[in-house]
Structures are given as structure tokens and as C-alpha cells.
Amino acid sequence: MSHNTFGHLFRVTTWGESHGPALGCVVDGCPPGIRFTEAELQHWMDKRKPGQSRFVTQRREDDRVKVLSGVMPQEDGGLITTGTPVSMLIENTDQRSKDYSEIAKRYRPGHADYTYDVKYGLRDYRGGGRSSARETAARVAAGGLARLVVPGLRVRAALVQIGEHRINRDNWDWAEVDNNPFFCPDAAMAPVWEDYLDAIRKAGSSVGAVIEVVADNVPAGLGAPIYAKLDQDICANLMSINAVKGVEIGNGFAAASISGEQNADEMRIGEDGQPVFLSNNSGGILGGISTGQPVVARFAVKPTSSILNERRSIDSEGHEVDVKTKGRHDPCVGIRAVPIGEAMVACALADHYLRDRGQTGRLD
Ligand SMILES: Cc1cc2nc3c(=O)[nH]c(=O)nc-3n(C[C@H](O)[C@H](O)[C@H](O)COP(=O)(O)O)c2cc1C
């Protein structure tokens, strides 16, 4: 399976399978001189790791990240990047391959089983191999480093919709995101989701979700007008996450139903003499280049395809079969997709920051 690398100057390669001994990534192109600790990376890993509530898979993984190369230890116990490839490893400790024996030949409808067999003729059915979202642990580790490449960058995400239940945006409070198991910024919606997802889970079913990612302190000028649009690369990074079926920037699809006057982000000169935008429908990107406003992206994930309820399918020997998937699955993959979305946006921004410095020579 080729194509395991993304990014141009901040270049991330991930490796490893869901049911192998370990997985990880190599970040090539990380600038020298970035100080960090493994604990800082672990903070992001802990947000994604499984088994943290009854609303996510009960697989138990510590997801301890070990930095193997590309750094020198510092006297304060931290690490500093040397500019050589940063290799990071995460061990798999809680595989249960036998859970997957029933789908060794059967294709789960809505999963990657059928297309994997069509393409490679060989499929690691134990947990889905590389098509398992376990691979995204490595992206979150890379994202932890990417966040440090752009000075002052802050990338946050929240779950804004589960199934048909959307948050009330007037209630948005970032401080609420860590107060519930859903990364929900609306304190009133979290209990609604709790009851709703309990019912979905008990029924052996699953449901989709929408995640919003907001990046603050993105300098103006990142990206390029045609084949290296910042929004294009953010969308590609988000779309590469398992189960993602839609991505939008700023007001996205809603822009199609409003007038030019409503959509225009009007400009004025602020008290400090700098340009000020009066709104941010563009999601912080115009003509593929960052405006200096917050970069806003949203992505939709589909309902988990591995469900307990029987669905019609076929097997690799040409028989019609009924498939129900046992094992430990996320009833709503959108929850754990929140830190993954943050990481993928951070990687796109780090990459564009380095590309901008490379072309313009700007150092701010
Ligand atoms: C965090 C996360 C966890 C996931 N967990 C599961 C899971 O437990 N069971 C499952 O069938 N799919 C799960 N998925 C989705 C599948 O990996 C994905 O649907 C599959 O690889 C097919 O790819 P596609 O949906 O992008 O077409 C998860 C996705 C994410 C982002």
C-alpha cells in the first residue's frame, strides 16, 4: 500500500497496522530548535485515545508516545528538535484479533473491506489494518509537533452536531469542551447527546457527526492562489481522516444560499492602522491565502459502519451473506475525530508556514 505521506516541507509519513505490535510516524522537515516534552504530545494523544467513556470504543490503549529520533534531550528534561527526521512510536497493547474472524471473508457494508480486496487482493481483516482509524494516533502525535512550528498557533475543535442534534451556537463556550465526553461547546446540548447516544449504542446502531476546527493566530499570507491553496490542503488533510464525507471552510455550503452583500467580509482600518474584517464568512482564507483571521473548517463523519444490526452484503467467494459486526466499535466516531481534526489542520498550517518562509523569506 503506497501513499502513506502527506505535506511538502512538514512531511508526515505514518506506518503500522491496528493489530500489529506498534504504529507510528516519521516527521521529515521539522525545523531545528523546537523545544517540547513527550508529556506535551501525550496531552493530545490522551484526547484521542479509546476507552475514555461509554460513548467510544472500549478498546484499552494507553497510546503512550515515544520519540525515537530527531531530538536531543535538554537539561530541563525536555527535548529539542535537531532538524533530522522525528520518529515517534505508539505501541498497540489491546488487540483482539478473534473479534474480526467473522469478517475475514465477509465485507462490512460501508467499510473499506470490499475496496481493499478489489485493489490489493489481500486484506488485514484484524481491525482493518491500515484502514483502521487506529492509524490516526500517529497523526495526532505529528500534529502535536506541528502546533509548535507556527509561533503562537492555537488549534481547537469541538463537536457541533451528532445525528440530527445540533448545538445552539449562541451557547458556544470553549471552556465547556473539556467538561463533557463529547467535546461539546454547548452545556445545554451535552445531556441531550448523552441520552441520544445511549439509545443508539444500546440499539447496536451508530450515528454521524460534524466537527468544527478553529485555528487562531494564523499569520496572514499562508497559502498560494492556485495549486497550493491553504483551504485546498486543509480540506485534503481533513478528508483523509477515516469516515469523513464532507468538508467546508468558513460558512461553506451556506454561502450558496446568501447574497453577495451578506457574504462579503467587509473591511475597515482598525485603531492600530491595520486592516480589520467585519465578519469571517471566508473562514480566514481568501484566494487560497490566509487573511490573518481565525481559520475555520468543518467536517462531517458518517455513522460507524461496524454495527451489531445485520446488514446485507457479500463475501470474497461470491456468496450473498448477512453481516453484523461484533467487537469494540465507536457508536459515533465523531467524538474521537475532534483531536484528529485539530492535528490535521495543525499539520497543514505548519507545512504552509514553512513553505511561505521558503518562498518569501519572511521570518515572522
Ligand atoms: C476516530 C475514528 C474511529 C473509528 N472507529 C471505527 C470503528 O470502531 N468501527 C468502524 O467500523 N469504523 C470506524 N471508523 C471509521 C472507519 O475507519 C472508516 O469508515 C473506514 O476506514 C472506511 O473508510 P471511509 O469511511 O473513509 O470510506 C472510525 C473513524 C474514526 C475517525
The ligand as an SDF file (V2000), in Angstrom:
LIG
                    3D

 31 33  0  0  0  0  0  0  0  0999 V2000
  -11.7560    8.0820   15.4390 C   0  0  0  0  0  0  0  0  0  0  0  0
  -12.3710    7.1100   14.4960 C   0  0  0  0  0  0  0  0  0  0  0  0
  -12.7390    5.8660   14.9740 C   0  0  0  0  0  0  0  0  0  0  0  0
  -13.3300    4.9360   14.1250 C   0  0  0  0  0  0  0  0  0  0  0  0
  -13.7280    3.7540   14.6390 N   0  0  0  0  0  0  0  0  0  0  0  0
  -14.4160    2.8940   13.8450 C   0  0  0  0  0  0  0  0  0  0  0  0
  -14.9520    1.7000   14.4030 C   0  0  0  0  0  0  0  0  0  0  0  0
  -14.8370    1.4380   15.6070 O   0  0  0  0  0  0  0  0  0  0  0  0
  -15.5960    0.8580   13.5730 N   0  0  0  0  0  0  0  0  0  0  0  0
  -15.7830    1.1380   12.2370 C   0  0  0  0  0  0  0  0  0  0  0  0
  -16.3980    0.3710   11.5230 O   0  0  0  0  0  0  0  0  0  0  0  0
  -15.2960    2.2700   11.7050 N   0  0  0  0  0  0  0  0  0  0  0  0
  -14.6270    3.1400   12.4690 C   0  0  0  0  0  0  0  0  0  0  0  0
  -14.1370    4.2950   11.9240 N   0  0  0  0  0  0  0  0  0  0  0  0
  -14.3580    4.5850   10.5070 C   0  0  0  0  0  0  0  0  0  0  0  0
  -13.6040    3.6640    9.5630 C   0  0  0  0  0  0  0  0  0  0  0  0
  -12.2210    3.6690    9.8360 O   0  0  0  0  0  0  0  0  0  0  0  0
  -13.8880    4.0680    8.1260 C   0  0  0  0  0  0  0  0  0  0  0  0
  -15.2540    4.2060    7.9200 O   0  0  0  0  0  0  0  0  0  0  0  0
  -13.3510    3.0410    7.1430 C   0  0  0  0  0  0  0  0  0  0  0  0
  -11.9590    3.0630    7.1670 O   0  0  0  0  0  0  0  0  0  0  0  0
  -13.8190    3.2780    5.7010 C   0  0  0  0  0  0  0  0  0  0  0  0
  -13.3530    4.4940    5.2140 O   0  0  0  0  0  0  0  0  0  0  0  0
  -14.3360    5.6940    4.7990 P   0  0  0  0  0  0  0  0  0  0  0  0
  -15.4670    5.6840    5.7590 O   0  0  0  0  0  0  0  0  0  0  0  0
  -13.4900    6.9120    4.8830 O   0  0  0  0  0  0  0  0  0  0  0  0
  -14.8240    5.4120    3.3960 O   0  0  0  0  0  0  0  0  0  0  0  0
  -13.5290    5.2560   12.7510 C   0  0  0  0  0  0  0  0  0  0  0  0
  -13.1430    6.5090   12.2720 C   0  0  0  0  0  0  0  0  0  0  0  0
  -12.5740    7.4380   13.1380 C   0  0  0  0  0  0  0  0  0  0  0  0
  -12.1990    8.7910   12.6150 C   0  0  0  0  0  0  0  0  0  0  0  0
  1  2  1  0
  2  3  1  0
  2 30  2  0
  3  4  2  0
  4  5  1  0
  4 28  1  0
  5  6  2  0
  6  7  1  0
  6 13  1  0
  7  8  2  0
  7  9  1  0
  9 10  1  0
 10 11  2  0
 10 12  1  0
 12 13  2  0
 13 14  1  0
 14 15  1  0
 14 28  1  0
 15 16  1  0
 16 17  1  0
 16 18  1  0
 18 19  1  0
 18 20  1  0
 20 21  1  0
 20 22  1  0
 22 23  1  0
 23 24  1  0
 24 25  2  0
 24 26  1  0
 24 27  1  0
 28 29  2  0
 29 30  1  0
 30 31  1  0
M  END
$$$$
